[in-house]
Amino acid sequence: MSQFVLSKLFACYVFVAGIALAGFFLWSHQQLALQHEKVTQQLESYFLNVLEMPAEEQNIALDSVMLGVELSSKNGSPISLVSLENSEGAKLVYWGENSDSVSANIESFYLADKLGNQYQLHISFSDSTLAGFVYHHFLPVLGLLSFQLALLLLTLRILINRSLDGVFSGFMRELSVINLRHPEPLQADAFLGQFAEYRQMLASVNRVILSLARSREELSDINEELETRIHDKTAVLEERNEELLELNKQLSVIANTDALTQVYNRTRFDVLFKEHVAIATRRHTPLSILLVDLDDFKKVNDQHGHQVGDQVLKHAARVIQHIALEDGIVARWGGEEFAVLLPYFDLSMAEEKAERLRAEMANAVFEQQAIKVTASIGVAQLCMQETASQLLKRADDALYDAKGGGRNRVIIAYLENSHTQLEIDDLQAGEFIEVFDVALEPSQDEPEASQKLLT
Ligand SMILES: Nc1nc2c(ncn2[C@@H]2O[C@H](COP(=O)(O)OP(=O)(O)OP(=O)(O)O)[C@@H](O)[C@H]2O)c(=O)[nH]1
């Protein structure tokens, strides 16, 4: 049942209870009046009967009437005074103790006997006043009032409990709809707004909400400012990062490139060489290496000076790079010596490449001084189970042989027990192509270095 219905019911209850109480008193007084009238009529009738008796019987009869009055007063009708006077005012009968206190309620009745003699009868009832009524009907009145009071207290208790419950639950319901991201003051509920506790709580919460909204606005401003700052800082950082990346690239190129000739340096070549040996071993693909040494380079230095020697070295590197093209990885091995790694090149292909290189070098003319330099080249192909250093050693031996054989020549490194050439020659055509179809996984630095050399 809602609080609204309960409060209306309570109002009805108070109204009906008031009417019932008033009705009870009115009805009681009416009943008393009827009772008094009946008793009065009886007394009048008794006294008339007695007065019509012979004189000698009257006293006895009057005594018996008064005894009846006394008994009646004690047993039910609360008569407090009865007196009978003749026309001269002489009292024939008088019964009652505190006639003064009840004098206001004394009613008088006039009697006449058969002989026409006039008499005045006075009767007073002790319960005809409110105090007397309450005194004589103490228990019923007390019971009724207690019942009314208990009912009133019970109703009030239910109403108060339900009201507080309603206020609390209604308030919690209001709280649950607060949007903390966009706080707005809560509107008072039409019904709950009747309760002062609810209104007080609502006002407190609305104060908190307003302060939240203010804080939120302040936070939003701070946030905006911070975002702008972060954005600016990020832009600067990104710029710096790009610069660093570029510097890193340059550093990487510097670290991996020979400063004079701009081909790979020895350190980088060692890494690439080992990687390609590992790939070729794993995939059973051919891999060859050329070791290229300029002939009598000391003479160039001696005759034209060290600086011209440098220019010749740079030019020689470009010639080697041009011949190797994208097939090979070129590095300066040290001094006037270069290495060319040729992945997927078997010995005959490598030999052909070496021969072309040697011829190109022999025909090339360096600098204005028309310096001519030749090169000796040692060629080797990776054998089964061979390590990088073993392969290198064989190529170096071949180069040594080329020098010993008169320079400006290509020497192929064969192994007496090598299965390399044999195995590759034995490969079926299909197998060979298949081997070549395996894509090389080039090092990321390769294209960069190659491009540098070509430009
Ligand atoms: N200009 C210049 N010369 C260099 C450089 N590195 C090494 N050399 C010179 O290269 C020459 C190599 O001399 P050698 O080892 O005798 O070899 P070679 O004179 O070429 O004789 P063979 O190799 O036997 O044909 C030395 O004179 C070195 O000074 C360099 O970076 N720049």
The ligand as an ORCA input file, in Angstrom:
! r2SCAN-3c Opt
* xyz 0 1
  N      96.537      4.671    -51.543
  C      96.305      3.637    -50.741
  N      97.143      2.631    -50.700
  C      96.922      1.580    -49.912
  C      95.787      1.508    -49.147
  N      95.765      0.325    -48.431
  C      96.893     -0.310    -48.774
  N      97.590      0.415    -49.674
  C      98.833      0.097    -50.310
  O      98.745     -1.051    -51.090
  C     100.061     -1.565    -51.222
  C     100.083     -3.032    -51.152
  O     101.323     -3.476    -51.436
  P     101.703     -4.964    -51.527
  O     101.160     -5.723    -50.305
  O     103.141     -5.077    -51.683
  O     101.014     -5.537    -52.766
  P     101.203     -5.106    -54.311
  O     102.113     -4.003    -54.421
  O      99.837     -4.848    -54.825
  O     101.806     -6.356    -54.907
  P     101.012     -7.696    -55.219
  O      99.841     -7.714    -54.357
  O     101.982     -8.756    -54.893
  O     100.669     -7.610    -56.617
  C     100.862     -0.922    -50.158
  O     101.770      0.011    -50.731
  C      99.877     -0.183    -49.306
  O     100.406      1.008    -48.775
  C      94.885      2.598    -49.199
  O      93.861      2.652    -48.535
  N      95.168      3.619    -49.997
*
